[in-house]
Amino acid sequence: MLLAINLNNTNVKFTLFDGDDVLAEWRQQTSANRTADEHAVWLFQLLQISGFDPKAVTDAMIATVVPQALFNLRRLCQGYFDCDPLVLGEDEVDTGIEINATPPVGADRICNTVGAGVLFPGQPAVVVDFGTATTFDVVDEAGNYCGGVIAPGINLSLEALHSATALLPRIVVARPEKIIGTNTVDCMHSGVFWGYVGLIEGIVNRIKNEFGKPMKIVSTGGLAPVFEGATDVIEANVPDITMRGLREIYRRSRGV
């Protein structure tokens, strides 16, 4: 079995694959200081609770946008799963795609691109990833990365709104019942939620006009479900597109 690890600025996601089948997924808050032993205590318990023998993990693949965390993730794989992980970005890793942008390009964005190419072969796509940042990854019909857009993530915007003002409270993102708010919190919810819907629609439509071809528009990321049904420009939410991309990169690199 393959343990795929994708470490982003907010969360690290562990996905257990058997071939193409996703057996289990777990999330942990990102900490660059978490040791390999701490990862192992947490992960081994979840594996065993879910009925999996940790010894069944034979391979590992890592993608991370937090370089300081890589050392301990590598030690986790070597010390507890007895395997040397492949790491996206290192020489022996073959993504199988052209990256038509000035490096560096985030590991998660490369995984999104490969995942879109696998799930929607022959079709240009945009992957809207609602993470710490909100990213728009443009994929051509050959599955290559064509660039994209990076905007502040919605939680970053909420925190900035609270931190930079004297009286506005800290809130969580939620879809308001009405656009016109009648109290401070409702006004904030409306501005943030519908402001992001406007951002999504505006950027996607501009990408489509510039690209000049029909495109598949999908979302992913932890906050993507919040926006389901709020806009017609996103056709589907694909929660595992990043991890399936990482799985495919492992396959291309190992020749399996």
Secondary structure in CASP SS format (residue, H / E / C, confidence):
PFRMAT SS
TARGET T0000
AUTHOR 0000-0000-0000
METHOD secondary structure of the structure
MODEL  1
M C 1.00
L E 1.00
L E 1.00
A E 1.00
I E 1.00
N E 1.00
L E 1.00
N C 1.00
N C 1.00
T C 1.00
N E 1.00
V E 1.00
K E 1.00
F E 1.00
T E 1.00
L E 1.00
F E 1.00
D E 1.00
G C 1.00
D C 1.00
D E 1.00
V E 1.00
L E 1.00
A E 1.00
E E 1.00
W E 1.00
R E 1.00
Q E 1.00
Q E 1.00
T C 1.00
S C 1.00
A C 1.00
N C 1.00
R C 1.00
T C 1.00
A H 1.00
D H 1.00
E H 1.00
H H 1.00
A H 1.00
V H 1.00
W H 1.00
L H 1.00
F H 1.00
Q H 1.00
L H 1.00
L H 1.00
Q H 1.00
I H 1.00
S C 1.00
G C 1.00
F C 1.00
D C 1.00
P H 1.00
K H 1.00
A H 1.00
V C 1.00
T C 1.00
D E 1.00
A E 1.00
M E 1.00
I E 1.00
A E 1.00
T E 1.00
V C 1.00
V C 1.00
P H 1.00
Q H 1.00
A H 1.00
L H 1.00
F H 1.00
N H 1.00
L H 1.00
R H 1.00
R H 1.00
L H 1.00
C H 1.00
Q H 1.00
G H 1.00
Y H 1.00
F C 1.00
D C 1.00
C C 1.00
D C 1.00
P C 1.00
L E 1.00
V E 1.00
L C 1.00
G C 1.00
E C 1.00
D C 1.00
E C 1.00
V C 1.00
D C 1.00
T C 1.00
G C 1.00
I C 1.00
E C 1.00
I E 1.00
N C 1.00
A C 1.00
T C 1.00
P C 1.00
P C 1.00
V C 1.00
G C 1.00
A H 1.00
D H 1.00
R H 1.00
I H 1.00
C H 1.00
N H 1.00
T H 1.00
V H 1.00
G H 1.00
A H 1.00
G H 1.00
V H 1.00
L H 1.00
F C 1.00
P C 1.00
G C 1.00
Q C 1.00
P C 1.00
A E 1.00
V E 1.00
V E 1.00
V E 1.00
D E 1.00
F E 1.00
G C 1.00
T C 1.00
A E 1.00
T E 1.00
T E 1.00
F E 1.00
D E 1.00
V E 1.00
V E 1.00
D C 1.00
E C 1.00
A C 1.00
G C 1.00
N C 1.00
Y E 1.00
C E 1.00
G E 1.00
G E 1.00
V E 1.00
I E 1.00
A E 1.00
P E 1.00
G C 1.00
I H 1.00
N H 1.00
L H 1.00
S H 1.00
L H 1.00
E H 1.00
A H 1.00
L H 1.00
H H 1.00
S H 1.00
A C 1.00
T C 1.00
A C 1.00
L C 1.00
L C 1.00
P C 1.00
R C 1.00
I C 1.00
V C 1.00
V C 1.00
A C 1.00
R C 1.00
P C 1.00
E C 1.00
K C 1.00
I C 1.00
I C 1.00
G C 1.00
T C 1.00
N C 1.00
T H 1.00
V H 1.00
D H 1.00
C H 1.00
M H 1.00
H H 1.00
S H 1.00
G H 1.00
V H 1.00
F H 1.00
W H 1.00
G H 1.00
Y H 1.00
V H 1.00
G H 1.00
L H 1.00
I H 1.00
E H 1.00
G H 1.00
I H 1.00
V H 1.00
N H 1.00
R H 1.00
I H 1.00
K H 1.00
N H 1.00
E H 1.00
F H 1.00
G C 1.00
K C 1.00
P C 1.00
M C 1.00
K E 1.00
I E 1.00
V E 1.00
S E 1.00
T E 1.00
G C 1.00
G C 1.00
L C 1.00
A H 1.00
P H 1.00
V H 1.00
F H 1.00
E C 1.00
G C 1.00
A C 1.00
T C 1.00
D C 1.00
V C 1.00
I C 1.00
E C 1.00
A E 1.00
N E 1.00
V C 1.00
P C 1.00
D C 1.00
I H 1.00
T H 1.00
M H 1.00
R H 1.00
G H 1.00
L H 1.00
R H 1.00
E H 1.00
I H 1.00
Y H 1.00
R H 1.00
R H 1.00
S H 1.00
R H 1.00
G C 1.00
V C 1.00
END
